[in-house]
Amino acid sequence: MAKESKDFSKYFDFSGAKVISEDHSGKTIRLNGRDIHIVSEPDYRQEKQRGKEEIQVHYENAVTDELKNLGVGKKYLIYTYGCQMNEHDTEVMRGLFEEMGYVSTEDRMQADVILYNTCAVRENAEDKVFGELGHMKVLKQQRPELILGVCGCMSQEASVVNRIMQKHAHVDMIFGTHNIHRMPHLLMEAHYGKEMVIDVWSKEGDIIENLPKKRTDGLRAWVNIMYGCDKFCTYCIVPYTRGKERSRMPEDVIAEVRDLARQGFKEITLLGQNVNAYGKDFEDRSYRFGDLMDDIRKIDIPRIRFTTSHPRDFDDHLIEVLAKGGNLVEHIHLPVQSGSTEVLKKMSRKYSRERYLELAERIRKEIPNAVLTTDVIVGFPGETEEQFEDTLTLMREAGITSAYTYIYSPREGTPAFEMPDDVPLEVKQKRLARLNEVIGELSLKHHNELVGQVLEVLVEGESKNKASVLSGRSRSNKLIHFEGNKEWIGQFVQVKITAAQTWYVKAEVVSEPVTVSQVG
């Protein structure tokens, strides 16, 4: 059944509200008995536009002197949903909280501020957040002084913000992905003003440098190299929630990676919605992702990863640089989404099945030990059985060893939302099961080929099931379990693969870690 076309201009509906005041700082309305201060509101049409405005880079102090002690004696809790980009945004917010004097807690009964950093990519992620907000109403009644906030990608959707205003009046603050640096000011406003504060920027975000980050993992760190996406795949909400592609200056990225090397981090993952587009927006220099990887390769950090790639922008220069190896790992995550050229066209992926397979072959030719993983959506509107079979055969032909697999779910605001969602849920579920079966078979085959090999493993922690068993990952991101000493956590060990399971391998240690002094 075709969906009713939505009029996005009606999403931010104030018909039941009374405007109390309006000035240069926004407007204050009264809705359902609560005062709401709207500094800026999400605008779907604005989010869709890609203007020619120059992106500004700001080197500013987000936590001013007046905010430095706002959180002394108070605790914060952040629930994070979604991708690594959201995880990294949470690290920035932790840094901001702690510069204001707050300390972290995992106990919601002790928290003075609770934030939900949300994901808009899948419908079930939104449902979880709204379910949580419903539960929080009771806690808010018990503890009226608690500040409750919603941020991240869901906040960029006008329909979501309107729903929170109408049905979740106990939420105190809402901000988006472009203005995380404004969180300390919004927190102060929510704390002293007792109003709901909404500040969601829809305009293309500037780049804010010098924001503090609190990384909870001392081994691995994420480093944003760019923000936004201009691909506009028909199923994806990200270009609206994250804005246009804008790259950080190479010198800022390199300085951050060098600093992490000095701190002793063992593994860095460079982040972007589409890292292969890095540098395309630079007007004053010719410097692309391959150049950045070549420069970072020379920094003394054992492992450099990146995510996520778009096949269309994966060029020969990048392959040439990755083939140099060293600290550039051989694991390449290359989302395909479908193995059918017809479905890829409807998804607006702008490459064909043949082009993806050619790219996979080029990568393997230059990097013989490359390990390819991917993302796949099943049940896209109009997907036939034959087109789904194309996806199964591509997994084998491309030599995929692992995949994140999803059932298609319509996202309001995307072009695919207007397409008939005509693949029955039962068919989608069966296709997902068949796909996962093939992926499991390919994963096990790859793991069997590893048996007898000696691999370097970064020891990440103890196994959840058995304290004497440690777990870690190889350069190609394989999960490896082995008996060992917990004092090895955070170190590299050499292990010999002894047995293959579908999703991980077992090993025995052949050489204990060598203590290496941190880079000064």
C-alpha positions as CSV (number, residue, x, y, z in Angstrom):
1,M,0.0,0.0,0.0
2,A,1.4,3.4,-1.0
3,K,2.1,5.8,1.9
4,E,0.4,9.1,2.2
5,S,2.7,11.9,1.0
6,K,3.8,14.1,3.9
7,D,3.7,17.9,4.1
8,F,6.9,18.6,6.0
9,S,6.0,22.2,6.6
10,K,3.3,21.1,9.1
11,Y,5.6,19.1,11.3
12,F,6.5,22.0,13.5
13,D,3.0,22.9,14.4
14,F,2.3,25.6,17.0
15,S,-1.5,25.7,16.5
16,G,-2.1,24.6,20.1
17,A,0.5,26.9,21.5
18,K,0.5,30.4,22.9
19,V,3.5,32.6,21.9
20,I,4.7,34.3,25.1
21,S,7.7,36.2,23.7
22,E,9.8,36.5,20.6
23,D,13.1,38.3,20.2
24,H,16.6,37.9,18.7
25,S,17.3,34.9,21.0
26,G,14.3,32.9,19.6
27,K,10.7,32.5,20.8
28,T,9.1,31.2,23.9
29,I,5.8,29.4,23.6
30,R,3.5,27.7,26.1
31,L,2.3,24.3,25.0
32,N,0.4,21.7,27.1
33,G,1.3,23.6,30.3
34,R,5.0,23.9,29.7
35,D,7.1,26.9,28.5
36,I,9.3,26.0,25.6
37,H,12.2,28.3,24.5
38,I,12.9,27.6,20.8
39,V,16.3,29.1,19.8
40,S,16.3,27.3,16.4
41,E,14.1,24.6,15.0
42,P,14.8,21.7,12.6
43,D,13.7,22.4,9.0
44,Y,13.5,19.5,6.6
45,R,13.8,21.7,3.4
46,Q,16.8,23.5,4.8
47,E,18.5,20.2,5.7
48,K,18.0,19.0,2.1
49,Q,19.7,22.0,0.5
50,R,23.4,22.1,-0.4
51,G,24.3,25.8,-0.5
52,K,27.5,27.4,-1.5
53,E,28.2,29.0,1.9
54,E,31.8,28.7,2.9
55,I,32.3,26.4,5.9
56,Q,33.9,28.2,8.8
57,V,36.4,26.5,11.1
58,H,36.2,27.8,14.7
59,Y,38.9,27.3,17.3
60,E,36.9,28.3,20.4
61,N,36.4,27.5,24.0
62,A,33.0,25.8,24.4
63,V,33.1,25.9,28.2
64,T,33.5,29.5,29.3
65,D,34.6,30.5,32.7
66,E,31.0,31.1,33.9
67,L,30.2,27.4,33.0
68,K,33.3,25.8,34.5
69,N,31.7,25.1,37.9
70,L,28.1,24.5,36.7
71,G,28.4,20.7,37.3
72,V,30.5,20.6,40.5
73,G,28.9,18.0,42.8
74,K,26.6,16.7,40.0
75,K,26.6,13.6,37.8
76,Y,25.8,12.9,34.2
77,L,24.7,9.8,32.2
78,I,24.6,9.5,28.4
79,Y,22.8,6.7,26.5
80,T,24.2,6.3,23.0
81,Y,22.5,4.8,20.0
82,G,23.7,4.2,16.5
83,C,27.0,4.4,14.7
84,Q,30.6,5.2,15.6
85,M,29.9,8.8,14.7
86,N,27.4,8.9,17.6
87,E,29.8,7.2,19.9
88,H,32.4,9.8,19.1
89,D,29.9,12.6,19.6
90,T,29.3,11.1,23.1
91,E,33.1,11.3,23.8
92,V,32.9,15.0,23.0
93,M,29.9,15.5,25.3
94,R,31.6,13.6,28.1
95,G,34.6,16.0,27.6
96,L,32.3,19.0,27.8
97,F,30.5,17.7,30.9
98,E,33.7,17.0,32.7
99,E,35.1,20.5,31.9
100,M,32.0,21.8,33.7
101,G,32.7,19.8,36.8
102,Y,30.3,16.9,36.3
103,V,31.3,13.3,36.9
104,S,30.1,10.3,35.1
105,T,27.6,7.7,36.5
106,E,25.9,4.6,35.2
107,D,23.1,4.9,37.8
108,R,20.1,6.9,36.5
109,M,18.9,7.3,40.1
110,Q,22.1,9.3,40.9
111,A,22.3,11.3,37.6
112,D,21.5,15.0,37.6
113,V,21.5,15.1,33.8
114,I,20.5,12.3,31.5
115,L,21.1,12.6,27.7
116,Y,19.9,10.4,24.9
117,N,22.3,10.6,21.9
118,T,20.0,9.2,19.2
119,C,20.1,7.5,15.9
120,A,17.6,8.1,13.0
121,V,18.8,5.5,10.6
122,R,16.5,2.7,11.7
123,E,12.9,2.8,12.9
124,N,13.5,0.5,15.8
125,A,16.2,2.8,17.2
126,E,13.6,5.7,17.3
127,D,11.1,3.4,18.9
128,K,13.6,2.5,21.7
129,V,14.2,6.1,22.5
130,F,10.6,7.0,22.7
131,G,10.0,4.0,24.9
132,E,12.8,5.2,27.2
133,L,11.4,8.7,27.3
134,G,8.1,7.3,28.4
135,H,9.8,5.4,31.3
136,M,11.7,8.6,32.3
137,K,8.4,10.4,32.9
138,V,8.1,8.6,36.3
139,L,11.7,9.3,37.2
140,K,11.2,13.0,36.4
141,Q,8.1,13.1,38.6
142,Q,10.1,11.6,41.4
143,R,13.1,13.9,40.8
144,P,11.9,17.2,39.2
145,E,15.4,18.7,39.4
146,L,16.7,16.0,36.9
147,I,17.6,17.5,33.5
148,L,16.6,15.2,30.6
149,G,17.9,15.9,27.1
150,V,17.6,14.4,23.6
151,C,20.3,15.0,21.0
152,G,21.8,13.4,18.0
153,C,20.3,12.5,14.6
154,M,16.6,12.1,15.8
155,S,16.7,15.7,17.0
156,Q,17.3,16.9,13.4
157,E,13.9,15.5,12.4
158,A,11.1,18.1,12.8
159,S,8.5,15.4,13.3
160,V,10.5,14.0,16.2
161,V,10.9,17.3,17.9
162,N,7.3,18.1,17.5
163,R,6.3,14.7,19.0
164,I,8.6,15.4,22.0
165,M,7.0,18.8,22.5
166,Q,3.5,17.5,22.2
167,K,3.8,14.2,24.2
168,H,7.0,14.3,26.3
169,A,6.8,17.7,28.1
170,H,9.2,16.3,30.8
171,V,12.1,16.6,28.4
172,D,14.2,19.7,29.2
173,M,16.5,20.2,26.2
174,I,16.8,19.2,22.6
175,F,19.8,19.9,20.4
176,G,21.2,18.5,17.1
177,T,24.3,17.1,15.5
178,H,25.6,20.5,14.2
179,N,25.7,22.3,17.6
180,I,27.0,19.9,20.2
181,H,29.4,22.7,21.2
182,R,26.3,24.7,22.4
183,M,25.4,22.0,25.0
184,P,27.0,23.7,28.0
185,H,25.0,26.9,27.3
186,L,21.8,25.0,26.7
187,L,22.4,23.0,29.9
188,M,22.7,26.3,31.9
189,E,19.6,27.6,30.3
190,A,17.6,24.4,31.1
191,H,19.1,24.4,34.7
192,Y,18.1,28.0,35.5
193,G,15.2,28.7,33.2
194,K,13.1,25.6,33.9
195,E,11.8,25.7,30.3
196,M,12.2,23.1,27.6
197,V,15.0,24.5,25.4
198,I,15.2,23.6,21.7
199,D,18.3,24.5,19.7
200,V,18.6,22.4,16.5
201,W,20.6,23.9,13.6
202,S,19.5,22.9,10.2
203,K,21.9,25.1,8.3
204,E,25.1,23.5,7.1
205,G,27.3,23.2,10.2
206,D,30.6,24.8,10.7
207,I,33.6,22.9,12.0
208,I,34.3,23.4,15.7
209,E,37.9,22.5,16.7
210,N,39.4,22.3,20.2
211,L,36.4,20.6,21.8
212,P,37.4,18.4,24.7
213,K,37.0,14.6,24.4
214,K,36.7,12.0,27.2
215,R,37.7,8.7,25.7
216,T,36.7,5.7,27.9
217,D,38.9,3.2,26.0
218,G,42.6,3.9,26.5
219,L,43.5,1.5,23.6
220,R,41.5,2.7,20.7
221,A,40.3,6.1,19.6
222,W,38.0,7.5,17.0
223,V,39.0,10.6,15.1
224,N,36.6,12.5,12.9
225,I,38.1,13.6,9.6
226,M,34.9,14.9,8.1
227,Y,31.2,15.5,8.7
228,G,28.1,15.1,6.6
229,C,27.2,13.3,3.4
230,D,26.3,14.4,-0.1
231,K,25.4,11.0,-1.6
232,F,21.6,11.1,-0.9
233,C,21.0,7.4,-1.2
234,T,17.3,7.1,-1.4
235,Y,16.9,5.0,1.8
236,C,19.1,7.1,4.0
237,I,18.3,10.0,6.4
238,V,21.9,10.8,7.2
239,P,22.4,13.6,4.5
240,Y,19.5,15.4,6.2
241,T,20.6,14.8,9.8
242,R,24.3,15.3,9.4
243,G,24.4,18.0,6.7
244,K,26.7,18.5,3.7
245,E,30.2,17.0,3.4
246,R,32.8,19.2,5.1
247,S,36.4,18.1,5.8
248,R,38.5,19.0,8.8
249,M,41.8,20.6,7.9
250,P,44.6,18.0,7.5
251,E,46.8,19.8,10.0
252,D,44.1,19.6,12.7
253,V,43.5,15.8,12.0
254,I,47.2,15.1,12.0
255,A,47.8,17.1,15.2
256,E,45.0,15.1,17.0
257,V,46.4,11.8,15.8
258,R,49.9,12.8,17.0
259,D,48.5,13.7,20.4
260,L,46.8,10.3,20.6
261,A,50.2,8.7,19.8
262,R,51.8,10.6,22.6
263,Q,49.1,9.4,25.0
264,G,49.9,5.8,24.0
265,F,46.8,4.8,22.0
266,K,47.3,1.6,20.0
267,E,44.6,1.9,17.4
268,I,43.0,4.9,15.6
269,T,39.9,4.7,13.5
270,L,39.4,7.7,11.1
271,L,35.6,8.5,10.9
272,G,33.4,10.0,8.3
273,Q,30.0,9.2,6.8
274,N,32.0,8.8,3.5
275,V,35.7,9.1,4.3
276,N,36.6,8.6,0.6
277,A,35.1,12.0,-0.1
278,Y,37.6,13.7,2.2
279,G,39.1,16.8,0.8
280,K,36.7,17.2,-2.2
281,D,35.4,20.4,-0.6
282,F,38.9,22.0,-0.3
283,E,39.2,24.9,-2.6
284,D,42.7,26.1,-1.6
285,R,44.5,22.7,-2.0
286,S,44.5,19.4,-3.8
287,Y,44.6,17.0,-0.9
288,R,42.4,13.9,-0.7
289,F,41.9,10.9,1.6
290,G,44.8,9.0,0.1
291,D,47.1,11.9,0.9
292,L,45.8,12.0,4.5
293,M,46.4,8.3,5.0
294,D,49.9,8.6,3.5
295,D,50.7,11.3,6.1
296,I,49.1,9.5,9.0
297,R,51.0,6.3,8.0
298,K,54.2,8.1,9.2
299,I,52.9,8.7,12.7
300,D,54.0,6.1,15.4
301,I,50.6,4.5,16.1
302,P,50.5,0.7,15.6
303,R,47.2,0.5,13.8
304,I,45.2,2.9,11.6
305,R,41.7,2.0,10.5
306,F,38.9,4.0,8.7
307,T,35.2,3.8,8.3
308,T,33.1,4.1,6.3
309,S,33.8,4.0,2.6
310,H,31.6,4.6,-0.4
311,P,32.6,2.4,-3.4
312,R,32.1,5.3,-5.9
313,D,34.8,7.4,-4.3
314,F,37.4,4.6,-3.6
315,D,40.2,5.7,-6.0
316,D,43.4,4.1,-7.2
317,H,45.6,6.5,-5.2
318,L,44.0,5.3,-1.9
319,I,44.5,1.7,-2.9
320,E,48.2,2.5,-3.7
321,V,48.7,4.1,-0.3
322,L,46.9,1.3,1.6
323,A,49.1,-1.2,-0.2
324,K,52.1,0.3,1.6
325,G,50.9,-1.5,4.7
326,G,52.8,-0.7,7.9
327,N,50.3,0.7,10.4
328,L,47.6,0.9,7.7
329,V,45.6,-2.3,8.3
330,E,44.4,-4.6,5.5
331,H,40.7,-4.6,6.7
332,I,38.5,-2.6,4.4
333,H,34.8,-2.1,5.1
334,L,33.1,-1.4,1.8
335,P,29.3,-1.2,2.0
336,V,27.6,-2.6,-1.1
337,Q,23.9,-2.5,0.1
338,S,22.7,-4.8,-2.8
339,G,24.2,-7.1,-5.4
340,S,21.7,-6.1,-8.0
341,T,22.5,-3.2,-10.4
342,E,18.8,-2.4,-10.8
343,V,18.3,-2.2,-7.0
344,L,21.5,-0.1,-6.7
345,K,20.1,2.3,-9.2
346,K,16.8,2.7,-7.2
347,M,19.0,3.2,-4.1
348,S,20.9,5.9,-6.0
349,R,24.2,4.3,-5.1
350,K,25.7,5.5,-8.4
351,Y,27.7,2.3,-9.1
352,S,26.8,-1.0,-10.6
353,R,27.4,-4.6,-9.5
354,E,30.1,-4.9,-12.0
355,R,31.9,-1.8,-10.8
356,Y,31.8,-3.0,-7.2
357,L,33.3,-6.3,-8.2
358,E,36.0,-4.6,-10.3
359,L,36.9,-2.4,-7.3
360,A,37.1,-5.5,-5.0
361,E,39.4,-7.2,-7.6
362,R,41.6,-4.1,-7.9
363,I,41.9,-4.0,-4.1
364,R,42.9,-7.7,-3.9
365,K,45.4,-7.3,-6.7
366,E,47.3,-4.5,-4.9
367,I,46.6,-5.7,-1.4
368,P,46.6,-9.6,-1.6
369,N,45.9,-10.0,2.1
370,A,42.9,-7.5,2.1
371,V,39.9,-8.6,4.1
372,L,36.6,-7.1,2.8
373,T,33.5,-6.6,4.9
374,T,30.3,-4.9,3.9
375,D,26.8,-3.6,4.7
376,V,23.7,-5.1,3.0
377,I,20.0,-4.1,3.0
378,V,17.4,-6.8,2.1
379,G,13.8,-6.2,1.0
380,F,14.3,-2.8,-0.6
381,P,11.1,-1.6,-2.4
382,G,10.6,-3.7,-5.5
383,E,13.4,-6.2,-4.8
384,T,12.6,-9.4,-6.6
385,E,13.8,-12.9,-5.7
386,E,16.2,-12.8,-8.7
387,Q,17.7,-9.5,-7.5
388,F,18.1,-10.9,-4.0
389,E,19.9,-13.9,-5.5
390,D,22.3,-11.3,-7.1
391,T,23.2,-10.2,-3.6
392,L,24.0,-13.7,-2.5
393,T,26.2,-14.4,-5.5
394,L,28.0,-11.0,-5.0
395,M,29.0,-12.0,-1.5
396,R,30.8,-15.0,-2.9
397,E,32.3,-13.3,-5.9
398,A,33.6,-10.3,-3.9
399,G,35.1,-12.6,-1.3
400,I,33.2,-10.9,1.6
401,T,34.1,-12.4,5.0
402,S,31.6,-10.6,7.2
403,A,28.7,-8.2,6.9
404,Y,26.3,-6.0,8.8
405,T,22.9,-7.0,7.4
406,Y,19.6,-5.2,7.8
407,I,15.9,-5.5,6.8
408,Y,14.9,-2.4,4.9
409,S,12.7,0.0,6.9
410,P,11.2,3.2,5.5
411,R,12.6,6.5,6.9
412,E,10.2,9.4,6.7
413,G,11.8,12.2,4.7
414,T,13.8,10.0,2.3
415,P,12.9,9.5,-1.3
416,A,12.4,5.7,-0.7
417,F,9.7,6.5,1.8
418,E,7.5,7.5,-1.2
419,M,8.1,4.1,-2.9
420,P,5.7,1.2,-2.2
421,D,7.2,-0.9,0.6
422,D,6.0,-4.0,-1.3
423,V,8.2,-6.8,-0.1
424,P,6.3,-8.5,2.7
425,L,8.0,-8.6,6.1
426,E,7.9,-12.4,6.2
427,V,9.8,-12.5,2.9
428,K,12.3,-9.9,4.2
429,Q,12.9,-12.0,7.3
430,K,13.5,-15.2,5.2
431,R,15.9,-13.3,2.9
432,L,17.8,-11.9,5.9
433,A,18.2,-15.4,7.3
434,R,19.4,-16.8,4.0
435,L,21.9,-14.0,3.6
436,N,23.2,-14.4,7.1
437,E,23.6,-18.1,6.4
438,V,25.8,-17.4,3.4
439,I,27.8,-14.8,5.3
440,G,28.3,-17.3,8.1
441,E,29.5,-19.9,5.6
442,L,32.0,-17.4,4.1
443,S,33.2,-16.3,7.5
444,L,33.8,-19.9,8.6
445,K,35.6,-20.6,5.4
446,H,37.9,-17.6,5.9
447,H,38.5,-18.6,9.5
448,N,39.4,-22.1,8.5
449,E,42.1,-20.7,6.2
450,L,43.6,-18.9,9.2
451,V,44.2,-22.1,11.2
452,G,47.9,-22.6,11.7
453,Q,48.8,-18.9,10.9
454,V,50.5,-16.6,13.5
455,L,48.7,-13.3,13.9
456,E,49.3,-10.1,15.9
457,V,46.4,-9.5,18.4
458,L,45.6,-6.3,20.3
459,V,44.4,-7.7,23.7
460,E,41.1,-5.9,24.5
461,G,39.8,-7.7,27.6
462,E,38.7,-10.8,29.4
463,S,36.1,-13.1,27.8
464,K,32.6,-12.6,29.2
465,N,32.3,-16.3,29.9
466,K,35.7,-17.3,31.3
467,A,38.1,-15.0,33.1
468,S,41.2,-17.0,32.0
469,V,40.3,-16.5,28.4
470,L,41.3,-13.2,26.8
471,S,39.9,-11.7,23.6
472,G,41.3,-9.3,21.1
473,R,41.4,-8.4,17.4
474,S,43.8,-9.0,14.6
475,R,44.8,-6.3,12.1
476,S,42.0,-7.6,9.9
477,N,39.5,-7.1,12.7
478,K,39.0,-10.8,13.4
479,L,37.8,-11.6,17.0
480,I,40.3,-14.0,18.6
481,H,40.0,-15.9,21.9
482,F,43.0,-17.3,23.8
483,E,44.2,-18.3,27.2
484,G,46.3,-15.6,28.8
485,N,47.2,-13.2,31.6
486,K,44.9,-10.3,32.2
487,E,48.0,-8.1,32.6
488,W,48.4,-8.4,28.8
489,I,45.3,-6.3,28.2
490,G,46.3,-3.3,26.2
491,Q,49.3,-5.0,24.7
492,F,50.1,-6.8,21.5
493,V,50.7,-10.6,21.5
494,Q,51.5,-13.1,18.8
495,V,49.0,-16.0,18.6
496,K,48.7,-19.1,16.5
497,I,45.2,-19.9,15.3
498,T,44.1,-23.3,16.5
499,A,40.4,-23.6,15.7
500,A,37.8,-21.8,13.6
501,Q,34.3,-20.9,14.7
502,T,31.8,-19.0,12.5
503,W,32.2,-15.6,14.1
504,Y,35.5,-15.9,15.9
505,V,38.7,-18.0,16.1
506,K,40.5,-19.7,18.9
507,A,44.3,-19.4,19.4
508,E,47.2,-20.1,21.6
509,V,49.9,-17.5,22.5
510,V,53.3,-18.1,20.9
511,S,55.0,-15.0,22.3
512,E,54.1,-12.8,25.2
513,P,53.9,-9.0,24.8
514,V,57.0,-6.9,24.6
515,T,56.7,-3.8,26.7
516,V,57.4,-0.8,24.5
517,S,57.9,2.7,25.9
518,Q,55.3,5.2,24.9
519,V,56.1,7.7,22.2
520,G,57.3,10.9,23.9
